[in-house]
Structure formats: C-alpha cells, structure tokens
C-alpha cells in the first residue's frame, strides 16, 4: 500500500531569458539546460495524458538527466559565475495542494522553487514506480526480489524527500508567502516518512518471522505515519494540503495500528493467552471494519482485504475462549499498556545529488555522474 502521487506539470521557460553569462563560459550549457527541462515538461505532459499504467521509469530517467544542469545553474548563481537578468520565474501544477491550486499552474520566483519541484517530481515518480511493482506482485501473489527492489526504491525516495526538506528548503531565503504547500519543508519531510514506512510495510509482507516481531514492525510503520500526520497538522493552514493525501496519512495510522494488533493477537494466541488474543483481535476487527467505509479508496480496499483474515481469527479466538479456555478479556486500557514500542526495519537511503554538469570546479572535459536511481537494475 502506498499513496499514488499525481505527477505535476510545468510551463515552458528558456534559461537564456533569465541568466546572464558575462564571460560567455556556459552559453552551450545554459542552452542544454533549457533543452533538458523541455524534455522533463514533455515527459510529464505525456504521463498525465496516458490512461492506465504510466512509464514512471521514463520520468525518473528524464528528470535525472536534467538535474546535473539544474544543480550547475544553482552553483553558478550562488558562486556569481551567472547573474540574473531578471527574477527567475517558473510555473508548476501542484500535486499535494488543495483542488483550487491543482486546477492551474502556480508561478513562483526563485531557482529553489524550480529545484524543489523538480526533486519532488523525482521522488513522486520513484514512489509511484515502486507502488506499481508492489501491486503487480501482490496480484500475482508473488513474494520475490522485485518486492525487495521496490522497497529499495521507496527508501531512496525517502532520502530524496528528506534531502529537499533538510538541504534545499533552508537555502531558499525569503520564499514568497504565496508558495504552494508542495514546496514547504514539512510536506517533503512528511513524504519522506511515508515512503520509509511503506518500504517497511513491504518487509512485513516478506518476512517469515514471529508474530511478535511483525507486530513491532507494523507499530513502527504506524509511528512513521503518525509523524507524517503531525507534520501536516503543524502547518498554519493544513486544509490547503491535498485532502486525499491528508486522508491517506491519517487513515494509514489506524490501518497499521490495526495490523499491529492483529499480530499481537496471533502472538498471544500462540502463547496460550487467549483472553489477550480476543481483546487485540476485537480491536483490530472493529477499526478495520470502519476503515472499509473510509473516504480513502486505497485504504478502504486494503482494509477490506485485511478484514477477511481478521474476521476469521476473531471467530476462531472468541469461539475457543467462550467454550474452552474462558480467560478474562483485558480492558482497552490494559490492552493499550501491553502494546510494545515499534521497530524500524529499514533505514532511508541517503540521497546524494548528481555532480553539476558545469560550474565552478567542474572539469568540462568529463561527463557528470548522474547516479540514476535504477542504474544497473532490472525493471
């Protein structure tokens, strides 16, 4: 289960209209940067027009080719090798903003607006590609190396989002108050938590281990969702954040808490603690039943699937306790006190930006190493 990010789109620009190269050192590179950005615009436009499965790997590769040029422009503007003829303005149609902002592209000034949106697009495409792989494998009921690869890509997406929040957003001095939520550090940090949580969720499906450990992993995933939800709610006006995203995160907390309680019920049953098993499975069943009717279609679908197993366990545990073991079922407060702390299965993969294609300290005779996120991998 993972949120499917609608890919943004962007308007056309020519960097030569904005960038002044007094020493004529980078005229070709500026032209190439405009061309690479044009390719990004075209691939995003194509993806949004495509009905059915989208080629997220093509989006990832195209953005990856553009990034060395964009980082080169950033370095040259910061180092003074390039100057601005006029304030740089780019426009992007938002992904994680409310429906009003989604209907049109939002124009904003500054090179960091461009860098944040480009990197966010990269992270969105990585996350969506991983989600498509997970869905295909689960439909085929296959647990194999492709799921492991999807988890790795989610970990890398988490690293990209965290890099934006910690390394790029703070460099944007005096950002305009009109900027959309998509470029706020809280939103990229929230997306980082979710990507890492979804990677850990894959580990729960893949691990053949004890119910006790699976419970701690599920509780850890719920904890990441809680932190993501807290980051969104910390905004001055969180209602400007896409409603579907907010619902997915808040319902995701409840869903993974319910998974944790299912595994705690299994662990209690395996240890002949039938009263605790009935208590935990009852709580899991109640919440999953409510989630089957929630306003997040993805959460509702997964909750409905999970409910089938939990309902069977509930009938089994209650039947045995009512006819054989007769153990006292703990109260909700007592059960809450028995819930262990969560565990994190994965660490995020730190994002290292590509070497700039040009700029101070760059050897112009050597090619930039872009570090394509799927380089050398079969997909």
C-alpha positions as CSV (number, residue, x, y, z in Angstrom):
1,X,0.0,0.0,0.0
2,X,1.4,3.4,-1.0
3,X,0.0,6.7,-2.0
4,X,-0.1,7.3,-5.7
5,X,1.1,10.9,-6.3
6,X,-0.4,12.7,-9.3
7,X,2.5,13.9,-11.3
8,X,2.9,17.7,-11.7
9,X,3.2,19.5,-15.0
10,X,5.2,22.7,-15.7
11,X,5.2,25.6,-18.2
12,X,7.9,26.4,-20.7
13,X,10.9,28.7,-20.0
14,X,14.2,29.5,-21.6
15,X,17.0,29.9,-19.1
16,X,18.8,32.3,-21.5
17,X,16.0,34.8,-20.9
18,X,16.9,34.9,-17.2
19,X,20.6,34.0,-16.9
20,X,23.5,36.4,-17.8
21,X,26.8,34.8,-18.6
22,X,29.1,37.8,-18.8
23,X,32.2,35.7,-19.6
24,X,30.4,33.5,-22.2
25,X,31.7,30.4,-20.4
26,X,28.4,28.5,-20.2
27,X,26.3,29.5,-23.2
28,X,26.1,26.0,-24.5
29,X,25.3,24.5,-21.1
30,X,22.5,27.1,-20.5
31,X,21.0,26.1,-23.8
32,X,21.3,22.4,-22.9
33,X,19.7,23.0,-19.5
34,X,16.7,24.6,-21.3
35,X,16.5,21.6,-23.7
36,X,16.7,19.1,-20.8
37,X,14.0,20.9,-18.9
38,X,11.9,20.8,-22.1
39,X,12.2,17.1,-22.1
40,X,11.0,16.9,-18.5
41,X,8.0,19.0,-19.4
42,X,7.2,16.8,-22.3
43,X,7.5,13.5,-20.4
44,X,5.3,14.8,-17.6
45,X,2.7,16.0,-20.1
46,X,2.8,12.6,-21.8
47,X,2.4,10.8,-18.4
48,X,-0.6,12.9,-17.4
49,X,-2.3,12.2,-20.7
50,X,-1.7,8.4,-20.5
51,X,-4.6,6.4,-19.4
52,X,-3.7,3.3,-17.5
53,X,-0.2,2.3,-16.4
54,X,2.4,5.1,-16.7
55,X,6.0,4.8,-17.5
56,X,7.5,6.1,-14.3
57,X,11.0,4.9,-15.1
58,X,11.0,7.2,-18.1
59,X,10.0,10.1,-15.9
60,X,12.8,9.2,-13.4
61,X,15.4,9.0,-16.1
62,X,14.4,12.2,-17.8
63,X,14.4,14.2,-14.5
64,X,17.7,12.5,-13.6
65,X,19.2,13.8,-16.9
66,X,18.1,17.3,-16.1
67,X,19.3,17.5,-12.5
68,X,23.0,17.9,-13.2
69,X,22.3,21.0,-15.3
70,X,19.9,22.4,-12.7
71,X,22.5,21.9,-9.9
72,X,25.0,23.6,-12.2
73,X,22.8,26.7,-12.5
74,X,22.3,26.8,-8.8
75,X,26.0,26.6,-8.1
76,X,26.8,29.3,-10.7
77,X,24.2,31.6,-9.3
78,X,25.4,31.1,-5.7
79,X,29.1,31.5,-6.8
80,X,28.5,34.5,-9.0
81,X,29.5,32.9,-12.3
82,X,26.0,33.5,-13.6
83,X,23.8,36.5,-12.8
84,X,20.1,37.2,-13.2
85,X,18.9,39.5,-16.0
86,X,15.5,39.4,-14.2
87,X,14.0,37.4,-11.4
88,X,13.6,33.7,-12.4
89,X,10.0,32.6,-12.6
90,X,8.8,29.0,-13.2
91,X,5.3,27.6,-13.0
92,X,4.2,24.2,-11.8
93,X,0.8,22.5,-11.4
94,X,0.7,21.2,-7.8
95,X,0.4,17.6,-6.6
96,X,-0.2,18.0,-2.9
97,X,-2.1,21.2,-2.8
98,X,-5.9,21.6,-2.5
99,X,-8.2,21.3,-5.5
100,X,-8.2,25.1,-6.2
101,X,-4.4,25.2,-6.7
102,X,-4.4,21.9,-8.7
103,X,-6.5,23.5,-11.4
104,X,-3.8,25.8,-12.6
105,X,0.0,26.1,-12.6
106,X,1.4,28.2,-9.7
107,X,4.0,30.7,-10.7
108,X,6.8,31.4,-8.2
109,X,10.1,33.2,-8.2
110,X,13.5,31.8,-7.4
111,X,15.7,28.9,-8.6
112,X,14.9,27.0,-5.4
113,X,11.3,26.8,-6.4
114,X,12.4,25.0,-9.6
115,X,14.8,22.8,-7.7
116,X,12.3,21.7,-5.0
117,X,9.6,20.9,-7.5
118,X,12.0,19.0,-9.8
119,X,13.3,16.9,-6.9
120,X,9.8,16.4,-5.6
121,X,8.8,15.1,-9.0
122,X,11.7,12.7,-8.9
123,X,10.6,11.4,-5.5
124,X,6.9,11.1,-6.7
125,X,8.0,9.1,-9.7
126,X,10.2,6.8,-7.6
127,X,7.4,6.2,-5.1
128,X,4.8,5.6,-7.8
129,X,7.1,3.1,-9.7
130,X,7.6,1.2,-6.5
131,X,3.9,1.1,-5.8
132,X,3.1,-0.2,-9.3
133,X,5.6,-3.1,-8.8
134,X,4.1,-3.9,-5.4
135,X,0.6,-4.0,-6.8
136,X,1.6,-6.3,-9.7
137,X,3.5,-8.7,-7.3
138,X,0.6,-8.9,-4.8
139,X,-1.9,-9.5,-7.6
140,X,0.2,-12.5,-8.7
141,X,0.7,-13.4,-5.0
142,X,4.4,-13.5,-5.5
143,X,7.0,-12.5,-2.9
144,X,10.3,-12.2,-4.7
145,X,13.3,-9.9,-5.4
146,X,11.1,-7.4,-7.2
147,X,9.4,-6.6,-3.9
148,X,12.8,-6.1,-2.4
149,X,13.7,-3.8,-5.2
150,X,10.5,-1.8,-4.7
151,X,11.4,-1.4,-1.0
152,X,14.9,-0.2,-2.0
153,X,13.4,2.4,-4.3
154,X,11.0,3.6,-1.6
155,X,13.9,4.0,0.7
156,X,15.7,6.1,-1.9
157,X,12.5,8.2,-2.5
158,X,12.5,8.8,1.3
159,X,16.1,10.0,1.0
160,X,15.2,12.4,-1.8
161,X,12.3,13.9,0.1
162,X,14.4,14.3,3.2
163,X,17.2,16.0,1.2
164,X,14.6,18.5,0.0
165,X,13.4,19.2,3.5
166,X,16.8,19.5,5.2
167,X,19.2,20.7,2.4
168,X,17.2,22.6,-0.2
169,X,14.3,24.3,1.6
170,X,16.6,26.1,4.1
171,X,18.6,27.6,1.2
172,X,15.5,29.4,-0.1
173,X,16.0,32.8,1.5
174,X,12.8,34.7,2.0
175,X,10.5,32.5,0.0
176,X,7.2,34.2,-1.1
177,X,4.2,33.7,1.2
178,X,2.2,32.6,-1.8
179,X,4.2,29.5,-2.4
180,X,2.1,26.3,-2.5
181,X,2.2,23.6,0.2
182,X,4.1,21.3,-2.1
183,X,7.4,23.2,-1.5
184,X,7.1,23.5,2.3
185,X,9.7,21.5,4.2
186,X,7.0,19.9,6.4
187,X,5.4,18.4,3.3
188,X,8.7,16.9,1.9
189,X,9.5,15.6,5.4
190,X,6.1,14.0,5.6
191,X,6.5,12.4,2.2
192,X,9.9,11.0,3.4
193,X,8.3,9.4,6.5
194,X,5.6,7.8,4.3
195,X,8.0,6.4,1.8
196,X,10.1,4.8,4.5
197,X,7.0,3.5,6.3
198,X,5.8,1.9,3.0
199,X,9.2,0.3,2.5
200,X,8.9,-1.2,6.0
201,X,5.4,-2.4,5.2
202,X,6.8,-4.5,2.3
203,X,9.2,-6.0,4.9
204,X,6.2,-7.1,6.9
205,X,4.8,-9.0,3.8
206,X,8.2,-10.6,3.0
207,X,9.4,-11.6,6.4
208,X,8.8,-15.2,7.6
209,X,9.2,-14.5,11.3
210,X,7.4,-14.3,14.7
211,X,4.1,-12.6,15.1
212,X,5.8,-10.6,17.9
213,X,8.3,-9.1,15.6
214,X,5.7,-8.4,12.9
215,X,3.6,-6.6,15.4
216,X,6.5,-4.3,16.3
217,X,7.2,-3.6,12.7
218,X,3.6,-2.7,12.0
219,X,3.5,-0.5,15.0
220,X,6.7,1.1,13.8
221,X,5.1,1.8,10.4
222,X,2.1,3.3,12.2
223,X,4.5,5.6,14.1
224,X,6.0,6.9,10.9
225,X,2.5,7.7,9.6
226,X,1.7,9.4,12.9
227,X,4.8,11.6,12.5
228,X,3.9,12.4,8.9
229,X,0.4,13.3,10.0
230,X,1.8,15.5,12.8
231,X,4.0,17.4,10.2
232,X,1.0,18.1,8.1
233,X,-1.1,19.3,11.0
234,X,1.7,21.6,12.2
235,X,1.2,23.8,9.1
236,X,-0.6,27.1,9.7
237,X,-3.4,26.0,7.4
238,X,-3.3,22.3,6.8
239,X,-6.5,22.4,4.8
240,X,-4.5,23.8,1.9
241,X,-2.8,20.4,1.6
242,X,-4.5,17.9,-0.8
243,X,-7.4,16.3,1.0
244,X,-6.7,12.8,-0.5
245,X,-3.2,13.0,0.9
246,X,-4.3,14.0,4.3
247,X,-6.9,11.2,4.5
248,X,-4.4,8.6,3.3
249,X,-2.0,9.6,6.0
250,X,-4.5,9.8,8.9
251,X,-6.3,6.6,7.9
252,X,-2.9,4.9,7.3
253,X,-2.1,5.4,11.0
254,X,-5.2,3.5,12.0
255,X,-4.7,0.8,9.4
256,X,-1.2,-0.1,10.5
257,X,-2.1,0.1,14.2
258,X,-4.8,-2.5,13.4
259,X,-2.2,-4.7,11.7
260,X,-0.1,-4.5,14.7
261,X,-3.0,-5.6,16.9
262,X,-3.7,-8.5,14.6
263,X,-0.1,-9.7,15.1
264,X,-0.3,-9.1,18.8
265,X,-3.4,-11.3,18.9
266,X,-1.7,-14.0,17.0
267,X,1.3,-13.9,19.4
268,X,-1.0,-14.0,22.4
269,X,-2.8,-17.0,21.0
270,X,0.4,-18.8,20.2
271,X,1.4,-18.3,23.9
272,X,-2.0,-19.6,25.2
273,X,-3.0,-16.1,26.3
274,X,-6.5,-16.4,24.8
275,X,-8.0,-13.5,26.7
276,X,-5.4,-11.1,25.3
277,X,-5.8,-12.6,21.8
278,X,-9.6,-12.0,21.9
279,X,-9.0,-8.4,23.1
280,X,-6.5,-7.5,20.4
281,X,-8.3,-9.2,17.5
282,X,-11.5,-7.5,18.6
283,X,-9.9,-4.0,18.5
284,X,-8.3,-4.8,15.1
285,X,-11.6,-6.1,13.7
286,X,-13.5,-3.0,14.8
287,X,-11.1,-0.5,13.3
288,X,-10.7,-2.4,10.0
289,X,-14.5,-2.6,9.6
290,X,-14.7,1.2,10.0
291,X,-11.8,1.7,7.5
292,X,-13.6,-0.4,4.8
293,X,-16.0,2.6,4.6
294,X,-13.5,5.4,4.8
295,X,-13.1,8.1,2.2
296,X,-9.6,6.9,1.1
297,X,-10.3,4.3,-1.7
298,X,-6.8,2.8,-1.3
299,X,-7.1,2.4,2.5
300,X,-10.6,1.1,2.2
301,X,-9.6,-1.6,-0.3
302,X,-6.7,-2.8,1.8
303,X,-8.8,-2.7,4.9
304,X,-11.5,-4.8,3.3
305,X,-8.9,-7.4,2.2
306,X,-7.3,-7.5,5.7
307,X,-10.7,-7.7,7.4
308,X,-11.4,-11.1,5.8
309,X,-8.5,-12.7,7.7
310,X,-9.1,-10.8,10.9
311,X,-12.7,-11.7,11.0
312,X,-11.8,-15.4,10.7
313,X,-9.3,-15.1,13.5
314,X,-11.9,-13.3,15.6
315,X,-14.5,-16.0,15.2
316,X,-11.8,-18.7,16.0
317,X,-10.4,-16.9,19.1
318,X,-13.8,-15.9,20.5
319,X,-15.2,-19.4,19.9
320,X,-12.2,-21.1,21.7
321,X,-12.3,-18.7,24.6
322,X,-16.1,-19.0,25.0
323,X,-16.1,-22.8,25.0
324,X,-12.6,-24.0,26.2
325,X,-10.3,-21.5,27.9
326,X,-12.7,-19.0,29.5
327,X,-9.9,-16.4,30.0
328,X,-10.8,-12.8,31.0
329,X,-10.5,-10.3,28.2
330,X,-8.4,-7.3,29.3
331,X,-9.9,-3.8,29.1
332,X,-8.9,-1.4,26.3
333,X,-6.7,0.5,28.8
334,X,-5.0,-2.7,29.9
335,X,-4.5,-3.8,26.2
336,X,-3.0,-0.4,25.4
337,X,-0.5,-0.8,28.2
338,X,0.6,-4.1,26.6
339,X,1.4,-2.6,23.2
340,X,5.2,-2.6,22.6
341,X,7.2,0.1,21.0
342,X,7.6,0.0,17.3
343,X,10.6,-1.1,15.3
344,X,12.0,0.2,12.1
345,X,13.1,-2.4,9.6
346,X,14.7,-0.1,7.0
347,X,16.8,3.0,7.2
348,X,16.3,5.5,4.4
349,X,18.9,5.6,1.6
350,X,20.7,8.9,1.8
351,X,20.3,10.9,-1.4
352,X,23.5,12.3,-2.9
353,X,22.8,14.9,-5.6
354,X,24.5,14.4,-9.0
355,X,27.6,16.2,-9.8
356,X,26.8,19.5,-11.6
357,X,27.2,19.4,-15.4
358,X,29.0,22.7,-15.3
359,X,30.1,25.4,-13.0
360,X,33.0,26.3,-10.6
361,X,35.3,23.4,-10.1
362,X,33.8,21.2,-12.8
363,X,36.1,19.6,-15.3
364,X,34.4,20.4,-18.6
365,X,36.0,17.5,-20.4
366,X,34.4,14.9,-18.2
367,X,30.8,13.8,-18.0
368,X,28.8,14.3,-14.9
369,X,27.9,11.2,-13.0
370,X,24.1,11.4,-12.6
371,X,23.7,8.4,-10.4
372,X,20.4,7.2,-12.0
373,X,18.4,5.7,-9.3
374,X,17.7,2.4,-11.2
375,X,21.1,2.2,-12.8
376,X,22.2,-1.4,-13.2
377,X,18.9,-2.8,-12.0
378,X,16.5,-4.9,-14.0
379,X,13.0,-3.5,-14.1
